[in-house]
Amino acid sequence: MSEAQLPSVRVEQARELFFGQGRDPAPWIAPHISRSWQRSRPVDHQAIDPEPMALALLRERREQAMRLLNCAQPELDGLAEHATGNGCVVILSDASGLILEEVGSPDFLPKAERIALQPGVEWSEHNRGTNAIGTALAEREALMVLGGEHYLAQNGALGCAAAPIFTGRGEVAGALDISGETVRVNQHALGLVRMAAQQVEHRMLLAEASGHVLRFHARPALIGTAREGLMVIEGGRIVAANRVALELFGRSWDGLLDLDAELFLGTNWPRMAHRRSLLTLPDGRQIATVMERSHAPAAGRPLARAPTNAPAPAMHEATAQADAVQPLLGKAVRVLNEGVPVLVNGETGSGKEVFSRRLHAASRRAAGPFVAVDCASLPETLIESELFGYDEGAFTGARRKGMAGRIREAHGGVLFLDEIAEIPLALQTRLLRVLEERVVTPLGGGQGVAVDFDLVCATHGHLPALVAAGRFRADLMYRVAGFTVALPSLSQRADRHALIARMFMESGGAARHLRLESDALEAMAAYRWPGNVRELRSTLRAVVALADAGDAVTAAMLPAHLLGTPAPASAAACADANANTFAAPPHAEPLMAITRHAIDEALKGSDHDVAKAARRLGVHRSTVYRHLARQRGKPPAH
């Protein structure tokens, strides 16, 4: 018997032991396969392959994982070339194992569909038994599952290599997988997905960071690459780190997160902003570092889109298909498809980025990229290089091969400039020239590059007033505001009943099998929501966190302030009320009260275990520590 045949013989012996005799197969197969088979016992090993979920529901799940999808797209594209040439497919799943995206060999894709290896099917161990996606998520490590190692016999011809993708808090965000015929998947494929997952994690951490970002490595040349260590410091505490950072410091996430940055990094860490330097750690070691200030607010992160064809609760069937922004979207699509820039105007939290993403998806540029730039979050010193790119050696700390810039990344798609009113006056002239000539010249005086994209901008401000005040160029305003969309506030939307019901399900109601009763829906629809959709989403997450699985959520379970503030009867009244809101910030107090109440209840339900309470709420432990410190009236002790 050849060595190549030995693994399959050992797996056959293991299957006979486990499935035929009910005995432990551990001596015959890899430990992670043995553990997974034991976990998979509840799965019927004669199970029929499931049908993919409805397309509308899959679109919702993709919207909820938009950050993951955006950050993984470059790796999907890169791995697709390898996969196609080897008769394989590349798969991206979310944290539950649901396949979100699949690309690769046109020869193998039909075979994959025959065993339900396709978007819209959940490949968790709970549903599909031992498989690379589900087992990598459960084991929290990169691994292969080959042939008969799969729990289900119908997957016995399949070979898969998968690696989990982690957030900066150590939570599983999803998995990358290469699948094909068993002979096509090997250690090389495993190394590719492991490296690609690390790239995605690096990109996600930077995209989500808020506070100080410390880039570091023992080898200075690796700073600025996916092999660098990354650490996020917020409020003086370490709130996130990538796996490279954990390896460099010999720590786990539990042993690093929420530590006082000064105790861990020394007293000099805040003085390293925007320059390369050596940091001497308390134990005497020195590492090369670059400290950056990030301003990525939660508002800049994509919200889940509420699709117009999603099912609505029975109590509001009449309004289920209403969509207050659909007529605006239709007009905007027609204008954008003619190359006319669109300006989206609306109150803070009204869903300007969500609308813009829908606009991109419905436009002629849907197949191209959607490149979002939050102009308010970029420091003035970085916004020019971020937008226009730079050549090698353009400035100290520049990447060795330069950077294309966000405008060039939007080539063939849509460039979305959020809070465009925040672009510094000095750069507005340069932006105007790019919009007129459609040529980008990077910093450093390199060759101009022709670009082709459609433009969507957003602002909560009033551009004509900014022009009158000398803070915004009139010629740029006329260029970006070819067609203006005024988004209604949440209290003005005729479809708010259906919108609230959909967002309730998206915010965890569906996952926990909750039911939103009519009185609760009516109470929320009647509230004025000064923070619009953003405030609604925060409130719904708190309500869902406080409900037990299977509960019927009634008005009595809502925060008290939601039950006493009716929505304005007219748009004019709404405008007056909003004017009062901006003049008098106390309307922010109810949301703070919800947050305090949610944290208190989560602590009670977790026996005052901070880590468990934070997991239940889906927040950093530092948030809970700060809450406790405010109650005690002294600085956080952890």
ABEGO torsion letter per residue (X at the ends): XBAAAAAAAAAAAAAAAAAAAGBBAAAABBAAAAAAAAAAAABBAABBBBBBBBAAAAAAAAAAAAAAAAAAAAAAAAAAAAAAAAGBBBBBBBAAGBBABBBEBAAAAAAAAAAGBBBGBBABAAAAEBBAAAAAAAAGBBBBBBEAABABAAAAABBBBBBBBBBAAGBBAEBBBBBBBAAABBAAAAAAAAAAAAAAAAAAAAAABBEBBBBBBABAAABGBAABBBBBBBGGBBABBBAAAAAAAGBBAAAABGBBAAAAAEAAAAAABGBBBBBBBAAGBBBBBBBBBBABBAAABBBBBBBAABBBBAAAAAAAABBAAAAAAAAAAAAAAAGBBBBBBBBBGAGAAAAAAAAAAABAAAABBBBBBBAAABBAAAAAAAAAEBBBGABBGBBAAEBAEAAAAABGBBBBBBGAAABBAAAAAAAAAAAAAGBBBBBGGBBBBBBBBBBBBBBABBAAAAAAAGABBAAAAAAABABBBBBBBAAABAAAAAAAAAAAAAAGAAAAGBBBBAAAAAAAAABAGAAEAAAAAAAAAAAAAABBBGBBBBAAABBAAAAABBBBABAAAAAAAAAAAAABAAAAAAAAAAAAAAAAAAAAAAGGBAAAAAAAAGBBAAAAAAAAAAAAGBBBAX
